[in-house]
Amino acid sequence: MSPTQSQRESTKGLAHGFRNVDCADDPTCFAAYLDAVAIQLQEHKRESYNMLELSAGNAVLEVGCGTGDDARALATQVAPGGHVVGIDLSAGIIEEAQARTGATQVPVDFIVRDAHATGLAAESFDAARVERCLQHVEHPEVVIAEMRRLVRTGGCIVAAEPDWETLAIAASDHALTRSITRTLTDRAAHGRIGRHLPALMVTAGLHDLMIRPITLLTRSLAVATNIFQLGSAAEDPHVRLAYEPERIQAWISELQRRDAEGHFLGALGGFLVRARVP
């Protein structure tokens, strides 16, 4: 909870850097962050795969594919005869996804595309999925509309996104905790995107919605510091201007004490939404 200057800059960059990973000083930190979050979301990921209602021979689009773990998992569900296309705006992330796929025989292709306008043929997929990407894009509604354009009639579109305003950290200084969680909400381009997913789906002309809550819960301060970026939030200039350093340090010390005593708890809510193309 006491990051170095370079660590603070790197962690702060995660809040903004996902909007343009290739311009970051250290792009590798994004892949490491995606890996850390993925470990915590395995159950919700499996549920999102099931919501797509896939079968052998299907074509699937993974939007904001990151390092490709989800695309590769989906590829196993559409084999034989099917394939998955993973798109991401970052050439560096796509290269990492391709490297991780290596010589495996899973039917998946990774390409650099802007999710707002992919340039792919209309109705060329049976299903599409996006996870933790809409919070970073410029226009989430345009991305959902593009996914609708690409999915055939009857196909499913699944989106999973956090709602950073639900972030809960067990601490006695409620005012400071609210300031820190609000800072994290405001850092994301769309920090409250999770709660807006159903409306985005309906506005795009989709129907037959299924909505499920997601909770990322941890009792580890180390995990929370990494995934929720608590350290950089405590160092945020807005927080530092509003609270004296001693009070912030007391907050950090309390979290460390709670962690040592097994009392730490942090949780972030979100939503998993499936809709169908009419």
N, C-alpha and C positions, 0 to 999 in steps of 0.2 A: 504493500500500500504506500510505499515511498519510492516511486519510480524516479529514475535518473532523467535528466533533461531530454536525452535522445529517446528514452522510452516514452516520456510524456508526449513528445512530438509525434512518435510513431502511433501511439494509441489514439491521440487526438485525430490523426490523419485517417483512422478507420471510420470516424464519424462522417467525414466528408469525402474520403478517398475512394469509396466504392462508386462514386459518381464518375470517376475517371482514374481507374487503377493504374493505367499505363503511365500516368504522369507522376506517380508517387515516387519518393526517394527510395523506398524499400518495398517493392511489390510483393515480396515473399511473405510479408506479414499478413497479407490478406488471405492467402492460401492457408496459412497456419490458423488464422481466426476461423475460417470456414470449417476446417477440420475439427476445431475445438467445439464449435456449436453443433456440428453434425453428431458428435458423440452424445450430446444431451438430448437430441431430438429423434432418436431412432424409432421410438414407438409412433410418434406423430408422422414421421416419414412413411412408415409402412401403411398407416391408415390412409395417407394421401395417395399412395400407389393404388390401394384397393378402390378408392373412390373413382379412379379413372376407368374402371371396368374394362381392363385390357384383356385381349386374347391373342393367340398366335396369329401372326400376319399383320397386326396393326402397325400403323405409322404414328409415332408420338413426337411431339415437340417439347423440349425442356428449355424454358426461357430463363435467361440468367443462370446458365448451367454451372458456373463456377468451375471447380476442379473435376467435375464430371461424375461424381459418385452416384448421384441420383439417376443420371442418364444411363449409366452402366447397369444399375439395378433394374431400371425399367426395360432395358434391352433384353434382359434374361426372361422377362415376362411376355415379350412379343415374339420370341423365337419359338419355332423356326418360321422364317418367311417375313417377319416384321423388321422394323428398324426404328432407331431413335435419332433425332437430330437435336444436338445441344447448341444453343446460341449464347454468345456473351459479347459485350461491347469491347472487352479487354483482349487484345491479342496475346498478352502475356499469360493471362488466365487460360485462354484456349490452348496455348502451347503446353501449359501444365496439364490440362485435361488430356491432351493427346499423348503426352509422355506417360501419364499414369495408365492410360489404356494400353499402350505398348503393343505387344504382339498378341494380345488376347483376341479371341475370335468373336467378341460380342458385336452385334450389328449396330454400331453407333458412330455417328460422324459429328465432329465439333467444328463449328465455323464462326467467324467473327461477323456479327450482325447487330444492328441497332434494333432493339425490341419495339421501338415506336414504328419502324418501317423496315421490315425484314427483307423485302424484295423477293420473298418466297411466293410460290403459286398459291392462289386461293383454294381452299378446301382440299389441301394436300395432306392433311393429318386427320387421324381418327380421334385424337385427344391431345390436350396440351396442359402443361403444368408449369407453375411459377412459385418459387419459394424464397421469401426474404429478399426479393429483388425490387418489388414495387415501392418499398420504402425509400429507395435510392433514385429511382428514375425521375425524369423531369415531369412527365405527364402520365400518371398511372392509368387514367381513363383511356388514353390513346393506346397504351400497351394492351389493355384488356380488349379493346375494339379490334386490334390487330390479331390477337389470338382468336377471336371469334371469326374473323375473316378466313383464317387458316384452317379452322376445324370444320369438318363436314357435318351436315345435318345429323342430329342424334348423338354427336360426339360430346364428350365431357371436357370441361375446363376446370382445373383445380388450382386454387391459390391459397397459400399459407403465408401469413404476415403477422409480425408482432404489433402490439399496441403499447408503445413505450410509456405511455401515461399510466399504465397499470403496474409499473415496476414497484415492487414492495421490498424494502430492506428493514429487517428488525433492528431498530436502534431507538434509544430513548430521546434523542434530540430530534423531535418530529419536524420542526421548522427547517433545520439544516438538511435533513433527509429529503424533505419535499423540494428544496432548492436544487439538490444534487440530482434527484430523479427528473425534475423539470428540465434541468440542463441537458440531460441525456435525451429527453423527448425532443427538445428543440434542435439538437444537433442533426438529427436525421432530416432528410428533405421532407419526408412525410411520416413523422413520428407516431401519428395516430391512425395509420393506414388500415390496420387490422379491422377496426370498427366500421370502416367505410367499404369493405369488400362487397357485402351484399348489394349495396346501392350501386356500386360500380358494375356489378354483374347485370343487374336489372336494366341499368341505363344502356348497357351494350346490347340489349335485346335478348339476353339469355334468360332461361327459366328453369323450373324444377330445382330450386336451390336446396342444398343440404349444408347446414352450418354446424360446426363443431368448435368448442373452445380448445385452446392449446395453453398449457402451462409449462414453462421451463423453470423448474424448481431445483435449488441447490442448497445444501447445508455446508458447503465449502467456500470459505472466503477467497481462496485462490481461484476457484472456478468463477465466482461472481466478479472478481476483480478483472479477470480476463474477458469474460463474455459480456458483462454489463459495463465494463470500462469505468469502474468506480474510481480508480486512482486518478485518471485524467479528469474526471468530473470534479473531484475534490480540488484539483489544481486549476480549474477553469477560472479565468479572470473575473467573471460575473460573481462566482461564489466567493472568491478571495476578496472582492470589494465589499460584499455584504456581510462577511463574517470574519472575525479576528482569527489569526493563525492558530491561536491556542484552542479556540473552540473547534476548529476543523481537526486539529490534531487529537483532541479529546474524542471526537467522533470516530476517527480512524482507530484510536487505541481501544475504544469500546468494541468495535467490530473484531479487532484482533483478539481481545479477551473473550468475546462470545465464541469465536472460532475455536480457541484453545479449550474452552469449557464444553464444546459441543452444542452451543446454543445459537450459533449463527443460522440465519435463514434469509434467503433471497429468492424472489420469484418474479417472473415476467410473463404476462398473459398475452394471448394473441388469438387469432381465429383461422380456422381451416374451412374453406368454402368451396363447394362443388356446384357447378351449374351446367346446364345442357344447352346445346345449340338447337333451336327449334327448326 
